[in-house]
């Protein structure tokens, strides 16, 4: 898709406008215009120079605070020659009021992984990006999305930071999705590529006091319940530990960060995610 978009831009002679720099407005996804994204583009970006930039994708949680994440990572973008992409996956797609549509990748035939990757391809066609995969961070509901996109598309990633997901999918071939990955090929048309996953830098991130369960408990009469749901544990601390262990058992190295004294608070987690990304970029550069 990136090649197609690049040819379209060349053919129409499209140039960047004032609104394509700094904190941008929301752009409709050209794959599916129910979804959109905004960017932060560093102030020194120039159409006439050859300098290239990395891409950081920051995925919102249930509250859909995409612009907050975009703005929060703006200083990181400036300091690290990085463009920030913040997608928006609205509440109520297909089902009015439905909050979790994007978190488990597929919903009523919508493939949110493909939607996100198409946004990345649009940005790659528009701006000069380094060809080495992108950084991705998500917290809470965004953490759910990120850990699952990592399982499906590790080849597209340089690093992934998974923050305090309420529900996790384990690399467990004894159970179907979402609990495990036994039917992933049939469900998504892709198999787990452990070699590619091992080449991605991985961080798990959570506050030491993130123990509340009111939002994440899955009762047996829930439509989300599946056999094996109990394997992930009761709270977010249990679940991110189970996720990290399942990665490590498959030979995937994990940097585990637990922030002392913090409960479930996205506003206190951006710093350690930025620190992780900075360390990855320093090593790559």
ABEGO torsion letter per residue (X at the ends): XAAAAAAAAAAAGBBBBAAABEBBBBBBBAABAABBBBBBBBAABBAABABBBBBBBBBBBAAGBAAAAAAAAAAAAAAAGBBBBBBBBBBGBGBBGBAAAAAAGBBGGBBAAAAAAAAAAAAAAABBBBBAEBBBBBBEAAAAAAAAAAAABAAABABBBBBGBABBBBBBAABBOAABAAAAAAAAGBBBBAAAAAABBBBBBBBAABABAAAABBBAABAABBBGAAAAEABAAAAAAAAAAAAAAAGBBBBBBBBBGBBBBAAAAAAAAAAAAAAAAAAAX
